[in-house]
Amino acid sequence: MGIEVYCPMVSEVRQWSDRKKKVNTPLFSCYVFVKLKEKEREQVFQVTGVVRYLFWLGKPAIVKEEEILTIRNWVEDDNVLEMVVADFSPGDRIIIPNGVLKDQEVLIKDVGKNKMRLVLLGLGCTVTVKIRDVV
């Protein structure tokens, strides 16, 4: 169809009664990011299983390219051990001065020794990032 799509995938260990297995699952269940022009918006409904767009404040949610790149970097970063997505919660708005999120505007929910909860403004959700100990 010529539509650029992105579905961030993460590996997780699933437990069955007789074994454990590492499986790839979508970071955002039931979401696929699409990049298209406004006039092409209806095209995605030709795909079986597509129900609707995600809305934010009464309009279709628009995710900035930088936010997609940030998610892609997190998913591909070996230092990020685990990500959990939760509903949007308000917090303090800041611009990250350095690192993978340099110059990104986020809302900080909490910061722990090896864990941070950041609110991605464009998606309206909280991402929990667990960071490996650096020795």
C-alpha positions as CSV (number, residue, x, y, z in Angstrom):
1,M,0.0,0.0,0.0
2,G,3.0,2.3,0.3
3,I,2.3,3.3,3.9
4,E,5.3,3.5,6.2
5,V,4.6,1.6,9.4
6,Y,6.4,0.9,12.7
7,C,5.5,-1.5,15.5
8,P,8.1,-1.4,18.3
9,M,8.8,-5.0,19.5
10,V,10.4,-6.1,22.8
11,S,11.6,-9.5,24.0
12,E,10.1,-10.9,27.2
13,V,10.3,-14.2,28.9
14,R,6.9,-16.0,29.1
15,Q,6.3,-18.8,31.7
16,W,4.4,-21.9,30.8
17,S,3.8,-24.8,33.1
18,D,6.6,-26.9,31.6
19,R,9.0,-24.2,30.2
20,K,10.1,-20.6,29.8
21,K,10.4,-19.1,26.4
22,K,11.6,-15.7,25.1
23,V,9.0,-14.2,22.8
24,N,8.8,-10.9,20.9
25,T,5.7,-8.8,21.7
26,P,4.6,-5.3,20.7
27,L,5.6,-2.6,23.1
28,F,2.2,-0.9,22.6
29,S,-0.4,-3.7,22.4
30,C,-2.9,-3.0,19.5
31,Y,-1.0,0.0,18.2
32,V,0.9,0.4,14.9
33,F,2.4,3.8,14.0
34,V,1.7,5.0,10.5
35,K,3.4,7.8,8.6
36,L,1.2,9.3,5.9
37,K,-0.3,12.4,4.5
38,E,-3.6,13.8,5.8
39,K,-5.4,13.0,2.5
40,E,-4.3,9.4,2.8
41,R,-5.7,8.8,6.3
42,E,-8.6,6.7,5.1
43,Q,-6.3,4.2,3.3
44,V,-5.4,2.4,6.5
45,F,-8.9,1.1,7.0
46,Q,-8.4,-1.1,3.9
47,V,-6.2,-3.3,6.1
48,T,-8.1,-6.1,7.9
49,G,-8.2,-5.6,11.6
50,V,-7.7,-1.8,11.6
51,V,-10.4,-0.3,13.7
52,R,-9.6,3.4,14.3
53,Y,-6.9,6.0,14.9
54,L,-5.8,6.8,18.4
55,F,-7.3,10.2,19.5
56,W,-5.8,12.7,21.8
57,L,-7.8,15.8,22.9
58,G,-10.5,15.1,20.3
59,K,-8.1,14.9,17.4
60,P,-6.1,12.0,15.8
61,A,-2.9,11.7,17.9
62,I,0.2,12.9,16.1
63,V,3.5,11.3,17.2
64,K,6.6,13.4,16.4
65,E,9.4,11.8,14.4
66,E,11.8,12.5,17.4
67,E,9.5,10.4,19.7
68,I,9.5,7.5,17.3
69,L,13.3,7.7,17.1
70,T,13.4,7.8,20.9
71,I,11.2,4.7,21.2
72,R,13.3,3.0,18.5
73,N,16.5,3.8,20.4
74,W,15.1,2.5,23.7
75,V,13.9,-0.8,22.0
76,E,17.4,-1.3,20.4
77,D,19.4,-0.2,23.5
78,D,21.0,-3.2,25.4
79,N,21.1,-1.2,28.6
80,V,17.3,-0.9,28.7
81,L,16.2,-4.2,30.3
82,E,12.4,-3.7,30.5
83,M,9.7,-1.3,29.3
84,V,6.1,-1.1,30.6
85,V,3.5,1.2,29.1
86,A,0.8,2.7,31.3
87,D,-1.9,5.4,31.0
88,F,-1.0,9.1,30.8
89,S,-0.4,10.8,34.2
90,P,0.5,14.5,34.6
91,G,3.9,15.6,35.9
92,D,6.6,18.3,35.6
93,R,7.5,19.2,32.0
94,I,11.3,19.3,31.2
95,I,13.7,19.1,28.3
96,I,16.3,16.4,28.7
97,P,19.8,18.0,28.5
98,N,21.7,14.9,27.3
99,G,21.7,11.2,26.5
100,V,19.3,9.2,24.3
101,L,16.5,11.7,25.0
102,K,18.6,14.9,24.5
103,D,16.4,17.9,23.7
104,Q,13.2,15.8,24.1
105,E,10.3,17.3,26.0
106,V,9.0,14.9,28.6
107,L,7.0,14.8,31.9
108,I,8.9,13.1,34.7
109,K,6.8,10.8,36.8
110,D,9.4,9.2,39.1
111,V,13.2,8.6,39.1
112,G,14.7,5.7,41.1
113,K,18.1,4.2,41.3
114,N,17.7,1.9,38.2
115,K,14.3,3.0,36.9
116,M,12.7,6.1,35.4
117,R,9.1,6.8,34.5
118,L,8.8,9.3,31.7
119,V,5.6,10.7,30.1
120,L,5.9,11.0,26.3
121,L,3.9,14.1,25.5
122,G,3.0,13.1,21.9
123,L,1.6,9.7,22.9
124,G,0.0,10.6,26.1
125,C,1.4,7.6,27.9
126,T,3.9,6.8,30.6
127,V,6.9,4.6,29.7
128,T,8.9,2.9,32.5
129,V,12.5,2.4,31.6
130,K,14.7,0.0,33.7
131,I,18.4,0.7,33.3
132,R,21.2,-1.9,33.8
133,D,23.8,-1.1,36.5
134,V,26.8,0.6,35.0
135,V,30.0,-0.6,36.6
